[in-house]
Amino acid sequence: MFTATRPARSNGASPEGAPPAAGVDMDRTAGTHSGVDETAAVEFDLDIEDLVARHSLPLVVIDVARAARQYRALREAFPSVEVHYDVSALAHPALIAAIAESGGSFVAAHDGALAALTASQTDLRRVLHATAATHPHEVLAAYNAGVRRFVVDGPADVEKFASAPHDLDLVVRLQPHTPPRAAHVAPRGVPARDAHRIVRDAAALGVRVAGFSLSTRPGAACQDYVAAIARTAAVMADVRAATGARLDVIDLGDGFPGRAARRPGERAELARAIRAIVAPGSSRVAITASAGLAVTAGCITIIGGTVEHDVDPFTASECIDAGAEVAILVEGDQPHPLLRFPFFRAVATGGHRILRGAQRGNSTGSTAG
């Protein structure tokens, strides 16, 4: 977490000539931070006064080096899982580049995410396309850009891939074992009892279903993952018995690794459970998962009237959309060099906000956890 030795200004004012927050209430985003933690300031050696002097306010500081380390730590903790970074958490090109340099994979779970990855010159063969495709031409555009694996929610989605090339694979999202708490919210995906039918129907259209994607609750515990993986493995066995199709992908869904992101001991427990249930080495089943907040946690600071640390990426995106300057913290010859870096904006009016719901509370199919 970033901290500082002092607020940006003791009276909450911005420096002379600094632009306003363009509609973003910096005191609101700062929450209860009326002061700062001096001990962590020494650890990170950040001079907030120097930042204020060199940059306009409000300023969003992103530590892409730390995010890349956290992404690598996830991969090391789960060697049998292909961990994708969910760019809907934060789609800054410097962050995308840092994760790509770490050999990372990505998931495009929102409209505009694929454009952000394309603009960053990412190898789209390493992208899991989990955005609802509204028209077959969008499928073709993504395929032509290099994407080969797509997540679908049901028969209507599958039909958009009719007569697709043979190297394209679908991953079908399964409905959660327990229904959503909100009665008016329809669960995404297909019921487990219909899994064999959608695999058979896809084959009739010339499309291969490679496997299934889990739906787990936000902040899922190890036992939640274990139960969901075991159920999915059983569904795959039933599908093979009914259709003869051999499935070779289990996607653990978004928000990975759930509660284990904050509990190292539970990470080890979950990693052991995945290996024990699926045995990727012998079963030849690929395990994938999508992580967002577990990568960006502690990597974002906002400096305005006050200093806020460990900011969630959605608040940072609101500030950036509203005109905040962005500074990137990277590893280099200096301990913590700061670079100005343009933020990706897919369209002039939408900015980063197109990568998530118009309101933070809306469900868009990705928790970006």
N, C-alpha and C positions, 0 to 999 in steps of 0.2 A: 504494500500500500504506500502511495506517496504521501508525505507529510511535509510541513514547512515550518520554519522558525517564527513566522509571523503572518497575519492576514495580509492580503494584497494591499489594503489600506486600513489603518486602524479605525477610520470612520466609515468604512465600507464604500468609499468613493473610488472611482476609476481615475487613472492619471489624466492630466490635462491632454486633450486631443484624442483620447481613446473613444472609439465608437460605442454607442449604447448597445445593450444586449439584444437589440432588434426584436423586442417582443418577448424575450426569455427572461423570466424573473430569476435573476441569479441568487437572490436571497432565498427563494423557494428551493432552488436546486441544491443550495448549500445545506438545507435541512437544519440540523441542530448544531452545525459546526460554527461556533462563535470564536473558537480559537483553534490551535493546532498542536500536534504532538511533537515536542522538540526532540525526543529521543530518536524517532524514526527519521527525522530530518537529517541527523548526523549520518545515519546509515546510508541514505540515498544521496547525501551531499547536494541537495537541490537548493539553489539560492533563489527564492521566490522574488526577492527584490530585484535581482538581476533580470529574471524573466519578465517582470512587469516593466522594467526599463527598456527591454529589447523588443517587446511584443505589444501589440494592441490587446486590449481587453474587451470582452471576455476571451480567455485563451483555454483551449482544450489541449492538454499534454497527454500523448499516448506513448507508452513504453513498449514499443514493438519488440525489443530484445527480450523483455520479460515474457511477453505473450508467446514468442517463439520457444522460449525455454519451457514454458508451461505446456505447450503443445507437444514438445519432444518428451517431456516427462510423462504425459498421458500415453504416448506410444510405447515408452519403455515399461510403464506399469502394466500395459495390456499388449504384450507382444503378439498375441494371436488375433488382435482386433485391428482392422484397418480404420483408424480414426480419421474422420473427415472434419475439417473446420467449417462450421456453419457461418457463412459470411453475412447472414442476416443479423448476427450479433454486432459486427462492426466490419464495414467493407472498405476500410482505408487501403489504398494501393500499397502503401509501405508495409502494412500488416500482412496483406495477401502475399507480397513478394517475400517477406521474411519466412512465412510458413512454407511457401513453395520452395525456398532455398533449403529448408529443413526436410525436403522430400515429402511435403504434406499433400494430402488429398482434401477436396472441398465438397460441400453440398450446397446446391442452389435451391433454397427452399422458398424463395419469394420472387415475385416479378422484379426484374432489374438485377438480380444477383448474377445471372449469367452474363449480362452486359458488363458488370463490374469485373468479373473474372476475365472476360475477353479483353477489356481495356487494360488489364494488368498483364496481358500476354501469358496467362496461365495455360498449362497443358490441359485442355478440357477432357482428355481421356481419363484424367484423375478426378473427374467431377461426377457426383451423384445428383441427377436431376430430380428434385422432389417438389417442383412447382407444378401446380395443376395446369395441364396444357389445355387451352380452350379451343384449339383448332389444329388440324393435322399439319398445317404449314409451320406452326411453331415447333412441332416435333421434328420436322424435316430440317428446319434452321438449326436446331440444337444438335441434331445428328451431323449435319454438314460442318458444324463448328468443332466436332470431335467427341461429343458426348455419346457414350455407348450404354449407359445404365440409367433407367428411369424408374421412379416409384409411381405406382398407380393406385387409385382408390377403389376401382370397381369396373364392371363391364363396359360402361360408357367410355372410360379412359382407354381401356384396352382396344376398343374399336378404332381409335385414332391412330393406332400403330399397325393397322391391317396391311399385310404384304410388306412389312418393314424388312430391311436387310437382315441377313442371318446373324450378323455380329452384334445385333442390338438385343439387349436383355431387359426384361421387366421384373421388377420386384413389387409384389402385391402387398399392400398394407392390410394387416389383419385388425379387425375391431378389438378394442380392449376387452379383457375377460369380464370386467365389471363395467356397467354403463356409467356415463358421466354423471356427476352429481346434479348438474343442472338438467332438469327434465326436458327443457326446450332445445337442448344442444344435441344434434344428431351425431353419433359417433362416426368418424371417418373409417374407411376401409370396408372389407367384406367380413361377414361372419365366418368363423372357422369351418362351420358345417358346409359352406359353399366353396371352400378352397379348391376342391377337386374339379368343380364345375367351371370355375374361371380359368383354371389351367387347361382344361380340355377345350373350352371355347377359344382361348387364345391360340392354341395349336391349330384349330380349324381355320384361323385367320392367318396362319403362317407366322405367328409370333411366339417366341419362347419366353416362358416364365421361369426365371432363374431361382426365385426363392420368395421369401416373405419378410415383411418389415413389422416389427413389434410396435405396439402402442402402450407406453408405460406412463404412469402419472408423473408430473413434475417432482423432482427431488426423490425419485424412486430409490428405495433401499435395496441392498444386495439381494434380500429374499424376494423382492418384487421381480428383479431381473431373472433370478434363478427360476422362479415359477413360470414366467413368460417364455423363457428360452425352452424350458422343458415342454411346455404346451406346444410351442412352435415346432420343435423337433418331432413331436408326435403327429402333428398335422402333416408335416412333410412325409413322414412314413406312410400315413394314410393315403396321401395323394399319389405316392409312388405305387401303392398297392392297387389303387383304383384306376390309374391312368398309364402307369408304366413310365411316367416322366421322372427323371432323376433331377432333383433340385439341389443346388450347391451354394446358395447364399442365404444367410440369416442376417438381417439388418436389425440392430438393436435400437433403432429409432433415434430421435433427437434428445437433447438434454443429457447426453452421456457425460460422465458416469453416474449421474444422479447424486445422491447423498455422498457417495464415495469421493466426489470431487474435493470435499473438505475433510475426509477421514482416510488418511493413508492406510490404516489397518484394514479398513473395509475395501480399499482398492485391491489389496493383495487377496483378500477373501473372494472378491468378485472375479478377479483374474483366474484364480484356481477353479472356481465354479464353472466358468465358461469353458476352460480346457477340459474339465471333467465331463461336462454334459455333451459338448459338441465334438471334442477331440479333433480339432481341425487338421492335425498332422496326419491322421489316419482316415478320417471321414471325407477328406478333400472338400469340406464345406468352408467357404470364405465367410468370415464374420466382419461386418462393417458396423459403424456407429457414427453419430454426428454430435460434435461438441461445440459449444459457443461460449457461454459464460464461464465454463471451466478453463477456457483459454485466456479470456480477457480479464478475469478477476484480478483486481489490484493494479491494473495497468493504466487506468485513466484518472487524471486529475483535471478539475476545472478551476481556473483562477478567475474570479470576478470581483465582486464586492468583498467576498470572503474566499477561502480556499476549501474546496471539497475534494476528498480523496476516495479512492476505490469507487468511482462513479460507475453506475451501470451504463452499458453502451447505448441504451435507448435515450437516456437523458443527454448523453454526449452528442448523439445524433441530432436531437432537437436543438441544441446550442449551435452545432455546426450549420444546420439548415438555416438558423436564424442569423448567421453571419459571423460566428465566432472564428477567430484565427486558430489554426492547428499547428502544434509543434510536435515533432517526432523525436522520441528518445531512442537512440540506437547505440550499439556497441561500436567502438572504434579506437583510434589512438588516444583520444581523451576519455576520461572516466565516463562521462555522460554527455556526449555532444548532442546539441539540439539543432534540428534542421527544420526549416519550413518546408512543407510539402503540400501540394494542392490536393484537396479532397475530391474523390470521385463523385461526379454528379451525372447521372445517366440522362437526365433531361433538365433543361434550364429551370423549370419551375418546381420540379419535384424533389431534386436533391437526393440525399441519402434516404429520405423518408419512404421512398417507393420500395425499399427493401423490407418493410415491415408494415403492420397495420396503421391506418391513419390515426388511431388512438392506441395507446400502449396496452390497454386492457383487452383489445380485440384479439380473438383467436385467428391466426393465419396459417396454422398448420405446422408451426415450428416454435418451440419454446426457446430456441437458440441457447439452450442450456449448455 
